[in-house]
Amino acid sequence: MRHTRLAVFEIFGLHGFAFSTWAVQIPSAQARTGLSTAQLGTLLVVLGAAALVGMQLSGPLIGRYGSARTAVVGNAGIAGSISVPLLATNAVTLAAGLALLGFTLGINEVAMNAQAVIVEQRYGRPIMSAFHAVYSVGNVVGAAAGATTLALEWSPGAIAVGASGICMVTAGSAARVLWTRQTRAEESATTSPRRSRSETPSSAQRHRRIVTLGVLAFLFLLAEGVAADWSIVHSAEHLGISGWYGALTYASFVVSMTLGRFVADRATARHGPVQVVRMGCVVAAVGIAVVIGSPMLVLTIIGWGLFGLGLAGTVPQVFSAAGNTAGSTATDLSRVVGMGYTGILAGPTIIGWLTEFVPLNATLLVPLAAVAVCLLAAGNVGR
């Protein structure tokens, strides 16, 4: 079982690495293709839309072939497609590359979380947050590697070969364990916890629970998306600080979230998922309130750090609750993950729209309201 857990760690890390590798290269891709900011923004929607399609297709694929094999295919797809947008020289090839990359990321997003639920069930203790922590580590490694290649002025070809090579080696290592490790019969027996007839929820009850968990995922990832896309801009506009000083705000958020995810499993084992989500919402609310009211960089950095720490264990608990709902299917999990992913896309966009009417600092009341709603609904992550 330990080998399976390590393999799932690998696919989470690969996912984070691939996503951040592309994100760092966006300015270079824009310069290479000659696209305007508006045109680039339109094409970036292609990646998000393709990812949502992949997520919805992933559910039926998991039901037929199992999450382990679906994740292997998703990883192989990521490794094969990451080079396309990195090498794109015009709008058509960039759009095609983003569609391929987004589609495979979407398939893998659901499959790796479904496989993580199975591994967590077999371990008999909370370990979901650790998988998401490794995803965050992959994000950091990808961003650092991308920044290094830019500083060293690597060619797009060299960057594409390096990124594809790392993804292929990681995908191959995970596939060696996952492809034959688990059969569909084993998976179907594990993904739906055994309950007596009286404990099994009706179809309507299960549907309401899945929708509620999807809304929680949407709100939590909306808040996370706002931090990712607007924290640095906020420090420049609200505090008049730019450059690497401003970047410390986002770094504080990412580092705190990563570290928080490594300890969230222990907190979940001790206090239960509901208390972890409730405490996380309180900490996140305090953090974003500090950011809104802060007149100085140090306090703002602390505020974003608290925000990341508070959110760290929330989404893993929501996904784990969806996967552990009696009678749930991989399609149910794909819906929860898909709603969450919609939130991470919608959050930054909503903030952008609101800045046309109110100062950016005031728009941060949106993620504050989101975590407040989640605090009230935290009881729904109970198993």
N, C-alpha and C positions, 0 to 999 in steps of 0.2 A: 504493500500500500504506500510505503514511503516513496517508492520510485514513481508511482502515479502522481503523488502530491508534488514532487519535484518537477514532473513533466507539465503539470498544470501551472506551476509557478513560471515555467519557461514560456508558455503561451501567453500568459498575462504580461510578462516582461516584454515579449516580442511585440505585442499589441501596442503597448505604451511607447516603445522605441520607434516603431514605424510611424505612428501618428505624429510624434514630436519631430521626427526627422523631416517629414514633409512640412510641418508648420514652420520650422526654422528656415526652410528653403523657399517660402512663399515670395519674399521680396526678389530673390534671384530669378524665380520663375516669371514674375511679372516683368522684370527688366528684359529677360531673354525673349519673351513672347510679344513685348511691346503693348501689353494690355493696359487700359486705363484702370483706375481704382474701381470705378463702377462696373466695368466689364469683368474684372477679377472677382469682385464680390458676387456677381451673377454666377460665374463658374464655380465658385466655392459652394454655392447652394447645390450644385450637381453632386458634390461629394456627400453632403448631408442627406440629400434625397436618395442617392444610391445606397447609402448605409441603412436608411429606414427600410428600403425594399429588401435588402439582404437580411435584416433582422426578422422581417415577417416571413421570409422564405425559410429561415433557419429553423423555425418551430417544426414544420412538417418534415424537414430533413432529419432533425434529431429524432422525431417520432419513428422514422423509417430506418435510419442507419445508426442512431445513437449519438450522444453528444461528443464522445471521444473522437469518433471518426469524422464527424462534422467539423470539429475544431481542427483536426489535422488538415482537412481540405481547406478550411479557412486560412490557416497559417501558410499553407503552400500558395494559396492565392495572393496573400499579402506579399510574400517573398517574391512572387513572380510579377506583381503589378507595381510595386513601390518605385521601380526604376522608370516607369512610363512618364509620370508627371515630372520626375526629376530631370528627364531628358527632353521634355516637350519644348518645341521651338515655335509653336503657333497655337492659336486658340482651339483648333480642332483636336490636335493631339493631346493638349492639356485637358480638355473636357473628357476625352476618352480615357485618359489615365486616371483622372479623378473619379470617373464613374466606376472603373474597375477596382481602384483602391477602396473607394467607399463601400462598394458592394461586398467585397471580401472582408473588410473591417466589420460590416454589419453582421455577416454570417458568424464571424468569429466572436463578436461581442456576446451574442446569446449563447453560443455553444460553450465558450469557456466558462461562463457563469453557471450554466447547467451542469457542466462537469465538476465545477467547484462545489456546487450543492451536493452532488453525489459523494465526493471525497469527504466533505464535512459530515455528512450523515454516517459514513463508515467509520470516521474517526470518533464520532460520538461526543464531540465538543466543538465549540465555535472556532472556526479557522478562516471564515470567509474574508474578514478584514485583512488578513495577511496576504491573500491573493491580490486584493486591490492595492495593498501597499507595494507589492512587487510591480504592479502596473505603474504606480507613481514613480518607482525607481527607474523603470524602463523609460518613462517620460523624461526624467532628469538626464539619464544617460544619453538618450537621443538628442536632447537639446544641447547638451554639452559637446557631444561629438559633432553635431551640425555646426555649432558656433566655432569649433576648432577648425573644421574643414574650410569654413568661410575665412577665418583669420589667416589660414595657410594658403588661401586662394587656390584650392583644388578645383579642377575642371568638373563640369557637370557629370561627365562620364566616369571620372574617378569616384565621385560621391555616390553615383548610382550603383557602381560595382561594389563599393564598400558596404552600402546599406543593404543591397540585395544579398551579398555574401553573408553578412551577419544574420539576416533574417532566415536565409536558407539553412545555415548551420543550426540555428536554434530550432527551426521548424522540424528539421530532420531528427534532431535529438529527442524532441517531444514525441514525434511520430513513432519512433522506434519502440516507445513504451505504450503509447495510447492506442495504436492501430489494432493491436490484438489483445489488449489488456481486458477489454470489457465487451460483452455481447449485448445485444439489444434486450434479450430476456432479463439479464442481470440488471440492466438500467431501468427497465419498466418496473422491476420489483423494488428498486431503491428510490426512485424519484417520487413516488407516492407513498408516504408513510402509512403503515398498516393501522387501520382503525376499525373499531367495531361498527356495526350498522348504525347504532345510536349516535356515534361520534362523527360519522361521515356527514359533511355538510351537503345540503341540497345543491342542485345546479345553480339556482338563483343566489344562494348564500355564497357559493364559491365565486360566482361572477361578480357579486358586489365586493367581495374581498379583493379580488384581482384588480378591479377598477380602482378601489381605494388605494391599494399599494402602488398602482400606476400613477395616481395623482401625487402621492408622496414622493415617488421617484422623480416625477416632473418638477416638483417644487424644490427638492433638494439639489437637483442638477441644474435647475435654473439659477439658484444661488451660486453654485460652483462656477457656472459659465460666466456670470457677472464678474466674479473675482478674477477669473482667468483673463478676460478681455478688457476689463475696465480699471483694474486696480492701479496700473501704472499711469494711465491717462488721468485718473482721479488725482493722483499725487501731483501731477503737473498742473492741472487746472485749479484744484482747490488749495494747494500749498505753494504753487509756483516752483516746484522742484522737478527737475528732469535728469536725464542721463542715468548713470548707474545707481545714483542715490534713489531715484524713483523706482528703479527696477527692484530695489530691496523690498518693496511692499509685496510684489508678487512672489518673490523668493521666500519671504516670511510665510505667506499663505501655503505655498507648495511644500516647503520643508515641514511645517507644522502638521499639515494633512498627512504627509508620508509617515512621520514619526507616530502620529496618533493612530494610524491604521495598524501599526505594528503592535500597539498595546491594547487596541480595542477588543481583540478576541478574549484577552484575559479578563477585561472588565465585563464583557458579555457573559462569560462563564460564571463570574461571581455575582453579577447583579441582574442578568437577564437582558434580552434585547430591548424591551420597552424602556427600562431605566437608562440604558446606554443612549437610546435615541432622545429621550427626554433631557438628559443631562447635556447631550450634544447640542440640542436646540437652544438650551439656555446659554451655553458657552458661546455658541455662534451668534445669538442675538446680542449678547453683551459685546462681543467683538465688533460686529458691524455698527453697533451704536457708538462705540468708541471711535471708529473710523469717521462716522458722520460728524461727531462733535469735536474731533481732534483739531487743534490749531498748529500742531507741530509734527515733524516727520517721525520722531521716535514713538510717539503715541499711536500714530497711524500704522506703523510697522507692527506694534504690539497688537493693535486691533485686528489687522488682517491675519496675524498669527493665531489669535484666538478664534477667528472665524474659521480658518482651516482646521484647527484642532477640533472645534465643535462639529464640523461636518464630516470629519474623518471616518467615524464609525456608522454613519447614518445610512448611506446608500447600500453598503454591504448587508446591513440588517434587513433592508427592504427586499433586496434580491433573494436573500436567504429565506425570508418569510414567504415569498412567492413560490420558491422552489419546494418549500416544505408544507405548503397548503395541501390538505388531504384532497385527493382527486385531481390535483393540478396536472397539467401537461406542459410539454416544452413550448407549445403555442401560447399558453398562458404566460409563461416566463418571457417569451419573446415580446408579448404585448406590454408587460411591465417595463422591460428594458427599452423597448421602442418609445414608450411615453417618457421615460427618463431622458433618452437621447434627444427627444423633441424639446425638452426643457433646456438642455444645455445649448441648443441652437437658438431657442426663443429668447432666453434671458438677455444675452447681449443685444439682440435686436430690439427688444422692448425698451431697454435702457437708451439705446440710440434714438429711438422715436421720441421718448420722453424729454430728451435733452433739447428738443426743439421748443419746449414749452417751459421747462424749469431747469435750474442749475443741476449739473451732474451730481453734486453732493446730495441733493434732495431725492434724486432717483434711487439712491441706495436704500430708501425706505421700502422698495420693492422686495429685495432679498430679505430685509428685516421682517416684512409681513409674511413672506413665504415660510421662514423658519418658525414664526409664531403660529401659523396654521398647522404646521407639522408637529409642533409641541402639543397642540390640542388633540391631534389625531394619532399620537405616538402609540396608543394602545393597540392599534391595528397590526403592529409588527409582532405581537405576541403569538406564540405557536400553539 
